[in-house]
């Protein structure tokens, strides 16, 4: 188990499986977009708890801006990761 602090000041406890899944997603995204774009995504998500609807709209706009090729590659990276696909069978 790990404990992380989120922007609201509350602690979140996650287990190792959740940590692997989180890393799988973040690495798949980092592999396909620039560092600048990744920082922008993080900034959008920082505001999610304050203004969820506004943050979600901004996130969707940003993701659409990457184009379908980038989003397809992110999904493919996730689905072909052994930690993901081994759980399917």
Buried (B, 14 or more C-beta within 10 A) or exposed (E): EEEEEEEEEEEEEBEEEEEBBEEBBEEBBBEBBEEEBBEBBEEBBEBBEEEEEEBEEBBEEBBEEBEEEBBEBBEEBBEEBEEBEEEEE
